[in-house]
Amino acid sequence: MDMFDTVGTLVGVTQAAGWRHARDLPRTFRALISDAAGTVVSALLGTSTVTFESAAGILAGGWTGLTALAAAKLFLIAPLFSPLIRMVAGDPPITAPAMVIVGALMMNNARRVEWDDFTEGVPAFLAMVGIPLTFSIADGLAFALLSWRALKFLAGRGREIRLPAVVIALAVTVYFVAVRARL
């Protein structure tokens, strides 16, 4: 599921940078490896998984990574302010507007969806609805990816589905049946 978070973030970052596709990102493999390393380290430290989130830095004009270093320095001193942060961050009326703004920024990409194509529009809609209803970006994206594959196949456009997509769909199906069905 972390892979979906990573790929989703990577696509969002590349679009924020003005690239049309994530494949246009130079050194994509390095970005994926750094995210995987962050996931492993955060698991070893007993925290929730971390992922890179650079769209805000890119939109603010940071293209060199210095915005990420500045954010890292702020996180290093954040424990000194943890009582204040806990007091403010735990209050939904304070954090809710930030989430609304993030959601509005994410909707900017909805105009790129081919809504006239049922096999593209329905999965996009399921992602938009699935993420808030499941409280999980990964689960919402997984629903969208599974529906995309199913709709392409049912529409007679199975040739658009590549082998890695089939493998991922099988893994996600096993995950939903074996792990999520127990909830």
Secondary structure, 3 states (H helix, E strand, C coil): CHHHHHHHHHHHHHHHCCCCCHHHCCCHHHHHHHHHHHHHHHHHCCCCCCCCCCHHHHHCCCCCCHHHHHHHHHHHHHHHHHHHHHHHHCCHHHHHHHHHHHHHHHHHHHHHCCCCCHHHHHHHHHHHHHHHHHCCHHHHHHHHHHHHHHHHHHCCCHHHCCHHHHHHHHHHHHHHHHCHHHC
